[in-house]
Amino acid sequence: MKRLTSSQMAWRAAQDIADGAYVNLGIGLPERVAAYQPPGRAAIFHTENGILNFGPSPAAGDEDWDIINAGKRAVTLLPGASFFHHADSFAMVRGGHLDVAILGAFEVAETGDLANWSTGPGGVPAVGGAMDLVHGAKRVAVLMDHTTKDGRAKLLKRCSLPLTGVGCVTRVYTSLAVLDIEAGRFHLREKVPGLSVAELQAMTEAELVVPEGLTDLICPDL
């Protein structure tokens, strides 16, 4: 069993973004999704600090540090890109104009609750724009490692950290699997080759619903 790399996880999440969708990518791992749009599709990426229609990160040395995303990382601009005030950016979020928000997480509950900030040691000091995104976007997905660095489960029955949103997550992409949240349960859709369902369940606190004909999670080498 081999876990997906960060790039493979981002690639897999990108495959589910529809052509022409308006998408916000959270700080950290989700930012990589912009680099892996499938051929023939063009999502329109939004960042809270006021850019619409940005592209992948520039090559090292080609950065323009006046053009950054909400995570302070340099981005490129695509034809038709626009700039606007921070307040207008959040008006887009709160007005329901985003089709998808892809966020990172510390914990996700089987009820769809999301915890992606913490005031503990090394934690993020505030929830930031994520609280607006999880209620403003039409669909919320999470991109994260399946377990913590010390092996603790991150897919839980109930979150233990402060909540970013309640019942907001519908799909989770992890380093081991793709899962949908339906009717208060994690429904397993794909898992990495060489990993048994029993092994995956042992790394998941919440009970998994396993369909017949479960498919492998296959990604290119990235």
Residue, then its C-alpha position, 0 to 999 in steps of 0.5 A: m500500500k502506498r499513500l498518494t503524494s500531495s500532487q496526486m491528491a490535488w490531481r484527483a480533486a481536479q478531475d471532479i471540477a466541471d468546465g467553467a466552474y467558479v472555484n475557491l482553493g484553500i490555503g495549503l494543499p488545495e492550492r495545488v489543484a489549479a495545476y491539474q485541470p483536465p484537458g479541455r476543461a477550464a475552471i475559473f479560480h477565485t481567491e479571497n484577496g481579490i483575483l478571479n481567473f488565476g492559474p498555476s504557480p509560476a516557475a521559480g524566479d518568475e514570480d511577481w510578488d504583487i500577484i499572490n493568492a490568499g496564502k501569499r503564494a505567487v500565482t499566474l494570471l489567465p486571459g480575462a483575469s480581474f482584480f477587485h476589493h477584498a469586500d467584493s471578493f467576500a460578496m462573491v462568496r457570501g452571495g453564492h457565486l462559487d460552485v466549489a470550495i476545496l479546503g484543507a482540514f484537521e478533522v471531518a465528521e461523518t455528519g459533514d462537520l469541518a474543523n480546519w483551524s485550531t487555537g492550540p500550539g502551532g494552530v491557525p490563530a483564526v478561522g479566516g475566510a473558511m467560515d464564509l466559504v463553507h456556507g457560501a459555496k454550492r459544494v464543499a470538498v476537503l483535501m487532506d492526509h487520511t491520518t495525522k503524522d502520528g497515525r491518529a484518525k482525521l475522519l471522525k464520528r464527531c470533531s474535537l476541534p472548533l468547527t468551521g462549519v456544520g454539515c457542510v462537507t460532501r466529499v473528502y479526498t485523502s491520501l488513501a481514499v475518496l469518500d462521499i458524505e451522505a445521510g450522516r455516513f462516510h461512503l467509500r468510493e475509491k481506495v488506493p491499490g494494495l489497501s484492504v477495506a479493513e486496513l482503511q477502516a482501522m485508520t478511520e474512526a467513523e464507520l465506512v459504508v462500502p459499496e459493491g464494486l469498489t474501484d481503485l484510486i489510480c493517479p498518474d506518477l506526479 
